Amino acid sequence: MLESYIAPMLMSYVNKYIKNLKPSDLQLSLWGGDVVLNNLDLRLDVLEQELKLPITFLSGHIHELRVHVPWARLGYEPVVITINTIECVLKLRDASPAETDSTSSKTSTASSRASSVDRPKVKRQLTGSDADLPPGYVQTLMNRVVNNVSLVVNNLILKYVEDDIVLSLNIKSAECYSVNEFWDRAFVDLSTQDLVLRKLIKFSDMTVCLDKRTAVGKIEMYQEPMIFRCSFETRIFMMYDSLNAKLPYATKINTYCADLNISISDIQLPMYLRLVQLCVALYYGEIDLPEGQPQQEGPEDGQKSMIENTGVLDDSPPPPDLSGDQQGWGSWMWSLVPELVTFEEEETEGEGGARGRPGRPAEPILAFSGYVKKAVVTFKLTELTQENMFYGPQKLIFKPYLRLEQDGSALEILMRGETFFDAQIGFTRFQLFCMDEGETTREMDPCFLHAGEPVENKTSSHFFSLSLFDDRSPENNRVPPDFVLDVEMHQRLYNETAMLQRYGAFWMDYLYTMDIEDKNVSESGSDAGSHSSQDLSSVRESSSKRFLFAPGQATVTSEVVQKLQKFQECANNHEYEPYSQPKPEVVDENRPRPTPEEVAGMEEFIPTRSMHLTLLSFTLHLCGAQSLDTPAPELQEHRKGRRVSRQDSKQKLLERPKPPERVYPLPTLVLQADRVDVQNTVPMYRHQLVPAVSCLLQPSGNLLH
């Protein structure tokens, strides 16, 4: 009896992401309890729609898919989905995707139709004449099944290609399952006493490779893996408003890794920095997309400033509609959270093809954190071997050059929709070493930058305090967590004293907030395109960055300067084009002057970006040059051309040996300061603010500041 309800639901999920499936064969196998599918192709267009990023899937393939359904104990044992070897290749969207867009739209329509074939069947089953199983019981059972689905992935392979960059991610095994309040494997369900679901994901042997390919797409010389066989664990804590809620109103994701070793060579460094620039461009929405494709916008650029909305600039576009498919970075992050299926709340499909569904929370909360107990980052120089090989690529020798050791590292991100975003980075201790060419042991390497203390010395507060891995956290003691989403409370809670006690070496805080007050403006007989006929909104944005360096010591020598210059030279050794070209500034001499109301609004609030750098008890040692001057070239050439006779050599043997050269201590300049503060504040939309203020005859001091 339960097969008629559960089987169509599982088939709808499988058919949504996998193409060329026969529902009849799949249903017969599923009723037997086990399904085994081989050589499956993924629906690439569906995956692209889920990501909502300027990224195209080149290929997606699953070697084997297994689904185990325990029909006899469906309410007590989880459904297990096992994927053996999944491969996906991604790249940035091309400049002229006309053909790919047309084919993608066709396949998208076909996949949407195919994935929605079985859901009406499920609803007809629920509303049918079957009186043996009440609909309420069926709905509860289906929710229990969905909440406890276990996913096992063996051999996950992801590749990203761009220009000459090939980034490969390989995970040997990953397992996701439901757990109880003690984070032990269990069959759980939502209850009125505890509206929380917990998930645990274990990743085993993750390897990340970054290689350089030729123009024909071939990798001639393979680099050492950046990360080799790293294992870590992720805990997910989801809170719901009610038993029938589709999505959690708050999700907390924490990842913990005990040991992380990262290796970056001089060839990999430019490619790594290129990928970092890609992430930053995705956040701020600064990627030049192809024609006909709207641009993704970040939190700071997702809404127009108050200067634009008040109509100071002529021909300014209206604020974008964030309720459609084109969403900001925050909405994209939240879209990755899977939806839970509740068929009772679905509405029937209308004649126009639109399906109504309950709206998700307007501003969900997402908290993501990553913690590493010990991390080592090694920068290496590469050299080709002298031996000639008859076939295959030449072998590279990797020599350590610089090494950064970090203890107690933490990355915490808290966001609510597109109106609040906060990112914090902290280190308990870090040390930067110069690696000698002949010695690679830690005792022989001079440390020229260090701060903080070992993690073991932290007792009351440490780098993963109040996380899901902390036994004293509210989530592990059946207490609802308190997310700090107020700016004033955030400034008071995360202060210098608290962060020094928690970390002790370095702390960075980036906070972005946006407050929107809608003002409905009625039409008064004006043109539809004028600002008076639009719904204007007062947007207040602010962005602040705080950097805190705890008591530490730095030593600058000639060797350190040479190594840092070499590091910078390797970082600039590339020919990559920027992701976005700066637009030329066009000054309109006939632009209208702002009205007194608009000037008053600008004087009241201007969106700004602020930066505050603090150094506490920092000591800097500046040492003199350690290398001696070589003899002059003319003296060397003169001695080289002189012919030594036997008499001269005999006289040289009778001479007394010269005394050794005296060693003089190098001069050292020591700079010490108890506290150093550097602050900087700039307007967030200076390209709109400057033309507006330049139109005023006598601007006030607040605008000029």
Buried (B, 14 or more C-beta within 10 A) or exposed (E): EBBBBBBBBBBBBBBBBBBEBEBEEBBEBBBEEEBEBEEBEBBBBBBBBBBBBBBBBEEBBBBBBBBBBEBEEBBEBBBBBBBBEBBBBBBBBEEEBEEBBEEBEEBBEEBBEBBBEBBBBBBEBBEEEBEEBEBEEBBBBBBBBBBBBBBBBBBBBBBBBBBBBBBBBBBBBBBBBBBEBEBEEBBBBBEEEBBBBBBBBEBBBBBBBBBBBEEEEEBEBEBBBBBBEBBBBBBBBBBBEEEBBBBBBBBBBBBBBEEBBBBBBBBBBBBBBBBEBBEEBBBBBBBBBEEEEEBBBBBBBBBBBBBBBBBBBEEBEEBBEBEEEBBBBBBBBBBEBEEBBBBEEBEEEEEEEEEEEEEBBEBBBBBBBBBBBBBBBBBBBBEEEEEEEEEEEEEBEBBBBBBBBBBBBBBBBBBBBBBBBBBBBBBBBBBBBBBBEEEEEEEEBEBBBBBBBEBEEBEEBBBBBBBBBBEEBEBBEEEEBEBBBEBEEBBEEBEEEEBBEBBBBBBBBBBBBBEEEEEEEEEEEEEEEEBEBBEBBBBBBBBBBBBBBBBBBBBBBEBBEEBBEBBEEBEEEEEBEEBBEEEEEEEEEEBEEBEEEBBEBBEEBBBBBBBBBBBBBBEBBEBEEEEEEEEEEEEEEEEEEEEEEEEEEEEEEEEEEEEEEEEEEEEEEEEEEEEEEEEEEEBBBEEBBEBBBEEBEEBEEEBEE
